[in-house]
Amino acid sequence: MSAFASKSLFAVLLASTLVACSSKPTDDQSGDVQSAPVTPQSEVSAVDDQAVQAQQSAIALTAENFHNHPSNYDGSTSSRVIYFAFDNASVPAAAFDTLRAHANYLKGNSNAKVRLEGHADERGTREYNVALSERRAQSVEKFLRVQGVSAAQIEVVSYGEEKPAAYGSEEMSWAKNRRVELNYLAGRP
């Protein structure tokens, strides 16, 4: 095929694609635009907020999202377990408000002390799991320290896989074992 024929074929295909992608208004869309009801922005925002909240509460609790599921955290000092993703030491976003509540409590009560106990699931070597659970506890410590908590109020302990919260060798048990527990040694909230 000659270069001219190739270019011509390409131009024809491009033009037919553009024509096929164009649309004409249907009977439902061809009405007068000015007669459409106008919803105030505040009502739209309220509806959007409700939709987001409904969507978040409808998210199924699975082993894949367990660490970042809103049902694990209430944004207060009542939540004392922070869950982590597999082979990960990053503090999950869903836990931020809960950790901020702990930080505010600790900052306001200089006699309060907390032990951050890091844990891992059974997968991996014992040494790796101890190191991973220590990194998790240190991540929580760093979060609290950035919020202004004194280092003297925080103790970090790493248990690895030695103290499981759930016994079993399936995804949900493993998800429950990847955690940092906040245990108050003095001045409990």
C-alpha atoms as an extended CHARMM CRD file, in Angstrom:
* protein
*
       189  EXT
         1         1  MET       CA              0.0000000000        0.0000000000        0.0000000000  PROA      1               0.0000000000
         2         2  SER       CA              1.3970000000        3.3900000000       -0.9210000000  PROA      2               0.0000000000
         3         3  ALA       CA              2.0520000000        6.1360000000        1.6150000000  PROA      3               0.0000000000
         4         4  PHE       CA             -0.7340000000        8.2300000000        0.0750000000  PROA      4               0.0000000000
         5         5  ALA       CA             -3.2550000000        5.3850000000        0.4090000000  PROA      5               0.0000000000
         6         6  SER       CA             -2.2050000000        4.7650000000        4.0240000000  PROA      6               0.0000000000
         7         7  LYS       CA             -2.6610000000        8.4280000000        4.9090000000  PROA      7               0.0000000000
         8         8  SER       CA             -6.0260000000        8.5310000000        3.1650000000  PROA      8               0.0000000000
         9         9  LEU       CA             -7.2120000000        5.4060000000        4.9840000000  PROA      9               0.0000000000
        10        10  PHE       CA             -6.0850000000        6.8740000000        8.2930000000  PROA      10              0.0000000000
        11        11  ALA       CA             -7.9510000000       10.1390000000        7.5980000000  PROA      11              0.0000000000
        12        12  VAL       CA            -11.1500000000        8.2520000000        6.6850000000  PROA      12              0.0000000000
        13        13  LEU       CA            -10.9340000000        6.1240000000        9.8490000000  PROA      13              0.0000000000
        14        14  LEU       CA            -10.3320000000        9.1960000000       11.9940000000  PROA      14              0.0000000000
        15        15  ALA       CA            -13.2760000000       11.0430000000       10.4750000000  PROA      15              0.0000000000
        16        16  SER       CA            -15.6040000000        8.0620000000       10.9100000000  PROA      16              0.0000000000
        17        17  THR       CA            -14.5320000000        7.6990000000       14.5420000000  PROA      17              0.0000000000
        18        18  LEU       CA            -15.2920000000       11.3500000000       15.2400000000  PROA      18              0.0000000000
        19        19  VAL       CA            -18.6990000000       11.0610000000       13.5900000000  PROA      19              0.0000000000
        20        20  ALA       CA            -19.5010000000        7.8940000000       15.5220000000  PROA      20              0.0000000000
        21        21  CYS       CA            -18.5330000000        9.5400000000       18.8200000000  PROA      21              0.0000000000
        22        22  SER       CA            -20.6580000000       12.6210000000       18.3160000000  PROA      22              0.0000000000
        23        23  SER       CA            -24.0880000000       12.5820000000       19.8590000000  PROA      23              0.0000000000
        24        24  LYS       CA            -27.4180000000       14.2110000000       19.2120000000  PROA      24              0.0000000000
        25        25  PRO       CA            -29.7200000000       15.1150000000       22.0700000000  PROA      25              0.0000000000
        26        26  THR       CA            -32.5010000000       12.6290000000       22.6870000000  PROA      26              0.0000000000
        27        27  ASP       CA            -36.1010000000       13.6830000000       23.2640000000  PROA      27              0.0000000000
        28        28  ASP       CA            -35.4120000000       13.7270000000       27.0130000000  PROA      28              0.0000000000
        29        29  GLN       CA            -32.3710000000       15.9930000000       26.5980000000  PROA      29              0.0000000000
        30        30  SER       CA            -33.7800000000       18.4280000000       24.0370000000  PROA      30              0.0000000000
        31        31  GLY       CA            -36.0420000000       20.3100000000       26.4740000000  PROA      31              0.0000000000
        32        32  ASP       CA            -35.6130000000       23.9320000000       27.4510000000  PROA      32              0.0000000000
        33        33  VAL       CA            -32.5020000000       24.2570000000       29.6190000000  PROA      33              0.0000000000
        34        34  GLN       CA            -33.8880000000       27.2430000000       31.5250000000  PROA      34              0.0000000000
        35        35  SER       CA            -36.8760000000       25.2440000000       32.7720000000  PROA      35              0.0000000000
        36        36  ALA       CA            -34.6620000000       22.7680000000       34.6770000000  PROA      36              0.0000000000
        37        37  PRO       CA            -34.8690000000       23.1530000000       38.4690000000  PROA      37              0.0000000000
        38        38  VAL       CA            -31.8510000000       24.7000000000       40.1570000000  PROA      38              0.0000000000
        39        39  THR       CA            -30.6140000000       23.1480000000       43.4030000000  PROA      39              0.0000000000
        40        40  PRO       CA            -28.7470000000       25.4360000000       45.8140000000  PROA      40              0.0000000000
        41        41  GLN       CA            -25.0680000000       24.4890000000       46.3660000000  PROA      41              0.0000000000
        42        42  SER       CA            -25.6280000000       23.9260000000       50.1100000000  PROA      42              0.0000000000
        43        43  GLU       CA            -28.2430000000       21.2720000000       49.3790000000  PROA      43              0.0000000000
        44        44  VAL       CA            -25.9530000000       19.5930000000       46.8560000000  PROA      44              0.0000000000
        45        45  SER       CA            -23.1150000000       19.5230000000       49.4280000000  PROA      45              0.0000000000
        46        46  ALA       CA            -25.3910000000       18.0160000000       52.0840000000  PROA      46              0.0000000000
        47        47  VAL       CA            -26.5560000000       15.3270000000       49.6730000000  PROA      47              0.0000000000
        48        48  ASP       CA            -22.9420000000       14.6130000000       48.6440000000  PROA      48              0.0000000000
        49        49  ASP       CA            -21.8570000000       14.3170000000       52.3050000000  PROA      49              0.0000000000
        50        50  GLN       CA            -24.7020000000       11.9070000000       53.0320000000  PROA      50              0.0000000000
        51        51  ALA       CA            -23.8070000000        9.8190000000       49.9920000000  PROA      51              0.0000000000
        52        52  VAL       CA            -20.1560000000        9.6050000000       51.0590000000  PROA      52              0.0000000000
        53        53  GLN       CA            -21.1250000000        8.5930000000       54.5980000000  PROA      53              0.0000000000
        54        54  ALA       CA            -23.5020000000        5.9420000000       53.2800000000  PROA      54              0.0000000000
        55        55  GLN       CA            -20.8340000000        4.6230000000       50.9520000000  PROA      55              0.0000000000
        56        56  GLN       CA            -18.2410000000        4.4540000000       53.7500000000  PROA      56              0.0000000000
        57        57  SER       CA            -20.6060000000        2.6090000000       56.0730000000  PROA      57              0.0000000000
        58        58  ALA       CA            -21.5510000000        0.2210000000       53.2640000000  PROA      58              0.0000000000
        59        59  ILE       CA            -17.9330000000       -0.8030000000       52.6380000000  PROA      59              0.0000000000
        60        60  ALA       CA            -17.6770000000       -4.4550000000       53.5590000000  PROA      60              0.0000000000
        61        61  LEU       CA            -15.1780000000       -5.3060000000       56.2650000000  PROA      61              0.0000000000
        62        62  THR       CA            -12.6820000000       -7.6060000000       54.5910000000  PROA      62              0.0000000000
        63        63  ALA       CA             -9.1810000000       -8.7640000000       55.4230000000  PROA      63              0.0000000000
        64        64  GLU       CA             -7.8350000000       -6.4900000000       52.6660000000  PROA      64              0.0000000000
        65        65  ASN       CA             -9.2950000000       -3.2940000000       54.1480000000  PROA      65              0.0000000000
        66        66  PHE       CA             -9.4160000000       -4.3180000000       57.8220000000  PROA      66              0.0000000000
        67        67  HSD       CA             -6.4880000000       -2.0590000000       58.8000000000  PROA      67              0.0000000000
        68        68  ASN       CA             -8.1050000000        1.0290000000       57.2690000000  PROA      68              0.0000000000
        69        69  HSD       CA            -11.7750000000        0.2940000000       57.9580000000  PROA      69              0.0000000000
        70        70  PRO       CA            -13.6030000000        3.1000000000       59.7940000000  PROA      70              0.0000000000
        71        71  SER       CA            -15.3700000000        0.6360000000       62.1150000000  PROA      71              0.0000000000
        72        72  ASN       CA            -12.0630000000       -0.0740000000       63.9060000000  PROA      72              0.0000000000
        73        73  TYR       CA            -11.5800000000        3.5130000000       65.0340000000  PROA      73              0.0000000000
        74        74  ASP       CA            -13.9480000000        5.8720000000       66.8230000000  PROA      74              0.0000000000
        75        75  GLY       CA            -11.7560000000        8.9800000000       66.9610000000  PROA      75              0.0000000000
        76        76  SER       CA            -11.4620000000        8.8100000000       70.7450000000  PROA      76              0.0000000000
        77        77  THR       CA             -9.1370000000        7.2810000000       73.3180000000  PROA      77              0.0000000000
        78        78  SER       CA            -11.5350000000        4.3350000000       73.5910000000  PROA      78              0.0000000000
        79        79  SER       CA             -9.9460000000        2.8060000000       70.4750000000  PROA      79              0.0000000000
        80        80  ARG       CA             -6.6460000000        1.3610000000       71.6010000000  PROA      80              0.0000000000
        81        81  VAL       CA             -5.6360000000       -0.8840000000       68.7070000000  PROA      81              0.0000000000
        82        82  ILE       CA             -4.2000000000        0.3290000000       65.4020000000  PROA      82              0.0000000000
        83        83  TYR       CA             -4.2490000000       -2.2450000000       62.5990000000  PROA      83              0.0000000000
        84        84  PHE       CA             -1.7700000000       -2.4110000000       59.7200000000  PROA      84              0.0000000000
        85        85  ALA       CA             -1.7170000000       -3.7110000000       56.1630000000  PROA      85              0.0000000000
        86        86  PHE       CA              0.2540000000       -6.8370000000       55.2970000000  PROA      86              0.0000000000
        87        87  ASP       CA              4.0260000000       -6.2940000000       55.4610000000  PROA      87              0.0000000000
        88        88  ASN       CA              3.4980000000       -2.5810000000       56.1020000000  PROA      88              0.0000000000
        89        89  ALA       CA              4.3990000000       -0.2200000000       58.9420000000  PROA      89              0.0000000000
        90        90  SER       CA              2.5540000000        2.9020000000       57.7430000000  PROA      90              0.0000000000
        91        91  VAL       CA             -0.1350000000        4.2260000000       60.0660000000  PROA      91              0.0000000000
        92        92  PRO       CA             -3.4820000000        3.8480000000       58.2440000000  PROA      92              0.0000000000
        93        93  ALA       CA             -5.3810000000        7.0510000000       57.4810000000  PROA      93              0.0000000000
        94        94  ALA       CA             -8.5200000000        5.8250000000       59.2550000000  PROA      94              0.0000000000
        95        95  ALA       CA             -6.5710000000        5.7680000000       62.5470000000  PROA      95              0.0000000000
        96        96  PHE       CA             -5.4070000000        9.3980000000       62.4000000000  PROA      96              0.0000000000
        97        97  ASP       CA             -8.3010000000       10.8700000000       64.4250000000  PROA      97              0.0000000000
        98        98  THR       CA             -7.9850000000        8.1800000000       67.0860000000  PROA      98              0.0000000000
        99        99  LEU       CA             -4.2450000000        8.7600000000       67.4140000000  PROA      99              0.0000000000
       100       100  ARG       CA             -4.8040000000       12.5300000000       67.5750000000  PROA      100             0.0000000000
       101       101  ALA       CA             -7.2320000000       11.9490000000       70.4630000000  PROA      101             0.0000000000
       102       102  HSD       CA             -4.5640000000        9.9030000000       72.2760000000  PROA      102             0.0000000000
       103       103  ALA       CA             -1.9660000000       12.5990000000       71.5650000000  PROA      103             0.0000000000
       104       104  ASN       CA             -4.2460000000       15.3420000000       72.9290000000  PROA      104             0.0000000000
       105       105  TYR       CA             -4.9010000000       13.2970000000       76.0460000000  PROA      105             0.0000000000
       106       106  LEU       CA             -1.2020000000       12.6210000000       76.6080000000  PROA      106             0.0000000000
       107       107  LYS       CA             -0.2690000000       16.2780000000       76.0310000000  PROA      107             0.0000000000
       108       108  GLY       CA             -2.9130000000       17.3870000000       78.5360000000  PROA      108             0.0000000000
       109       109  ASN       CA             -1.8710000000       14.8140000000       81.1530000000  PROA      109             0.0000000000
       110       110  SER       CA              1.8840000000       14.8850000000       81.6600000000  PROA      110             0.0000000000
       111       111  ASN       CA              1.6980000000       12.0540000000       84.2180000000  PROA      111             0.0000000000
       112       112  ALA       CA              0.1100000000        9.6890000000       81.6720000000  PROA      112             0.0000000000
       113       113  LYS       CA              2.3530000000        7.0740000000       80.0310000000  PROA      113             0.0000000000
       114       114  VAL       CA              1.5760000000        4.6950000000       77.2090000000  PROA      114             0.0000000000
       115       115  ARG       CA              3.2480000000        1.5130000000       76.0080000000  PROA      115             0.0000000000
       116       116  LEU       CA              3.0280000000        0.9030000000       72.2610000000  PROA      116             0.0000000000
       117       117  GLU       CA              3.0400000000       -2.8670000000       71.7470000000  PROA      117             0.0000000000
       118       118  GLY       CA              3.8190000000       -3.9110000000       68.1830000000  PROA      118             0.0000000000
       119       119  HSD       CA              2.5520000000       -7.2050000000       66.7510000000  PROA      119             0.0000000000
       120       120  ALA       CA              2.7340000000       -9.1370000000       63.4760000000  PROA      120             0.0000000000
       121       121  ASP       CA              0.9500000000      -12.1240000000       61.9640000000  PROA      121             0.0000000000
       122       122  GLU       CA              2.5430000000      -15.5680000000       61.8200000000  PROA      122             0.0000000000
       123       123  ARG       CA              3.8650000000      -15.2770000000       58.2710000000  PROA      123             0.0000000000
       124       124  GLY       CA              7.5650000000      -14.5170000000       57.9430000000  PROA      124             0.0000000000
       125       125  THR       CA             10.5010000000      -15.4790000000       60.1250000000  PROA      125             0.0000000000
       126       126  ARG       CA             10.4710000000      -14.7480000000       63.8280000000  PROA      126             0.0000000000
       127       127  GLU       CA             13.2460000000      -12.1710000000       63.4280000000  PROA      127             0.0000000000
       128       128  TYR       CA             11.5030000000      -10.4170000000       60.5330000000  PROA      128             0.0000000000
       129       129  ASN       CA              8.2100000000      -10.2370000000       62.4510000000  PROA      129             0.0000000000
       130       130  VAL       CA              9.8890000000       -8.7650000000       65.5370000000  PROA      130             0.0000000000
       131       131  ALA       CA             11.5310000000       -6.0950000000       63.3710000000  PROA      131             0.0000000000
       132       132  LEU       CA              8.2840000000       -5.3740000000       61.4890000000  PROA      132             0.0000000000
       133       133  SER       CA              6.2370000000       -5.0740000000       64.6640000000  PROA      133             0.0000000000
       134       134  GLU       CA              8.8760000000       -2.7200000000       66.0780000000  PROA      134             0.0000000000
       135       135  ARG       CA              8.6460000000       -0.5320000000       62.9620000000  PROA      135             0.0000000000
       136       136  ARG       CA              4.8700000000       -0.4400000000       63.3810000000  PROA      136             0.0000000000
       137       137  ALA       CA              5.1410000000        0.6550000000       67.0090000000  PROA      137             0.0000000000
       138       138  GLN       CA              7.7510000000        3.2490000000       66.0300000000  PROA      138             0.0000000000
       139       139  SER       CA              5.3990000000        4.6060000000       63.3400000000  PROA      139             0.0000000000
       140       140  VAL       CA              2.7060000000        5.1490000000       65.9460000000  PROA      140             0.0000000000
       141       141  GLU       CA              5.2870000000        6.6920000000       68.2820000000  PROA      141             0.0000000000
       142       142  LYS       CA              6.4170000000        9.0610000000       65.5330000000  PROA      142             0.0000000000
       143       143  PHE       CA              2.8110000000       10.0640000000       64.8380000000  PROA      143             0.0000000000
       144       144  LEU       CA              2.2580000000       10.8500000000       68.5330000000  PROA      144             0.0000000000
       145       145  ARG       CA              5.5680000000       12.7310000000       68.7750000000  PROA      145             0.0000000000
       146       146  VAL       CA              4.7060000000       14.8740000000       65.7310000000  PROA      146             0.0000000000
       147       147  GLN       CA              1.4780000000       15.7680000000       67.5370000000  PROA      147             0.0000000000
       148       148  GLY       CA              3.5570000000       17.0720000000       70.4600000000  PROA      148             0.0000000000
       149       149  VAL       CA              3.6600000000       14.1450000000       72.9010000000  PROA      149             0.0000000000
       150       150  SER       CA              6.7930000000       13.9420000000       75.0520000000  PROA      150             0.0000000000
       151       151  ALA       CA              9.1620000000       11.0120000000       74.4240000000  PROA      151             0.0000000000
       152       152  ALA       CA              9.1900000000       10.3880000000       78.1890000000  PROA      152             0.0000000000
       153       153  GLN       CA              5.5020000000        9.4140000000       77.9940000000  PROA      153             0.0000000000
       154       154  ILE       CA              5.9910000000        6.7020000000       75.3590000000  PROA      154             0.0000000000
       155       155  GLU       CA              7.4940000000        3.2310000000       75.6090000000  PROA      155             0.0000000000
       156       156  VAL       CA              7.8690000000        0.9290000000       72.5800000000  PROA      156             0.0000000000
       157       157  VAL       CA              7.7770000000       -2.8860000000       72.8130000000  PROA      157             0.0000000000
       158       158  SER       CA              7.9000000000       -5.3930000000       69.9680000000  PROA      158             0.0000000000
       159       159  TYR       CA              6.2920000000       -8.8310000000       70.2990000000  PROA      159             0.0000000000
       160       160  GLY       CA              6.3630000000       -9.9950000000       66.7020000000  PROA      160             0.0000000000
       161       161  GLU       CA              4.0250000000      -12.9750000000       66.2620000000  PROA      161             0.0000000000
       162       162  GLU       CA              4.2770000000      -14.1120000000       69.9130000000  PROA      162             0.0000000000
       163       163  LYS       CA              0.9750000000      -12.6820000000       71.2260000000  PROA      163             0.0000000000
       164       164  PRO       CA             -1.7240000000      -13.1830000000       68.5810000000  PROA      164             0.0000000000
       165       165  ALA       CA             -5.1040000000      -11.5220000000       69.0340000000  PROA      165             0.0000000000
       166       166  ALA       CA             -6.7350000000      -14.1530000000       66.8040000000  PROA      166             0.0000000000
       167       167  TYR       CA             -5.7280000000      -17.7660000000       66.3410000000  PROA      167             0.0000000000
       168       168  GLY       CA             -6.0110000000      -19.1550000000       62.8600000000  PROA      168             0.0000000000
       169       169  SER       CA             -4.1840000000      -19.2780000000       59.5810000000  PROA      169             0.0000000000
       170       170  GLU       CA             -6.5850000000      -17.3730000000       57.3680000000  PROA      170             0.0000000000
       171       171  GLU       CA             -6.6450000000      -13.7890000000       56.1210000000  PROA      171             0.0000000000
       172       172  MET       CA             -8.9730000000      -12.3000000000       58.7650000000  PROA      172             0.0000000000
       173       173  SER       CA             -6.9950000000      -13.7710000000       61.6660000000  PROA      173             0.0000000000
       174       174  TRP       CA             -3.7860000000      -12.4480000000       60.1690000000  PROA      174             0.0000000000
       175       175  ALA       CA             -5.4040000000       -9.0090000000       59.6890000000  PROA      175             0.0000000000
       176       176  LYS       CA             -6.3470000000       -8.8860000000       63.3920000000  PROA      176             0.0000000000
       177       177  ASN       CA             -2.8020000000       -9.8090000000       64.4330000000  PROA      177             0.0000000000
       178       178  ARG       CA             -1.0710000000       -7.0070000000       62.4760000000  PROA      178             0.0000000000
       179       179  ARG       CA             -1.4780000000       -4.2980000000       65.0830000000  PROA      179             0.0000000000
       180       180  VAL       CA             -0.1070000000       -1.8850000000       67.6500000000  PROA      180             0.0000000000
       181       181  GLU       CA             -1.8620000000       -1.7900000000       71.0060000000  PROA      181             0.0000000000
       182       182  LEU       CA             -1.8240000000        1.3750000000       73.1000000000  PROA      182             0.0000000000
       183       183  ASN       CA             -1.6630000000        0.2970000000       76.7410000000  PROA      183             0.0000000000
       184       184  TYR       CA             -1.6320000000        3.0240000000       79.3460000000  PROA      184             0.0000000000
       185       185  LEU       CA              0.8070000000        2.3770000000       82.1730000000  PROA      185             0.0000000000
       186       186  ALA       CA             -0.1960000000        5.4720000000       84.1590000000  PROA      186             0.0000000000
       187       187  GLY       CA             -2.9650000000        8.0660000000       83.9170000000  PROA      187             0.0000000000
       188       188  ARG       CA             -5.4990000000        6.0560000000       81.9340000000  PROA      188             0.0000000000
       189       189  PRO       CA             -8.0980000000        8.0570000000       80.0130000000  PROA      189             0.0000000000
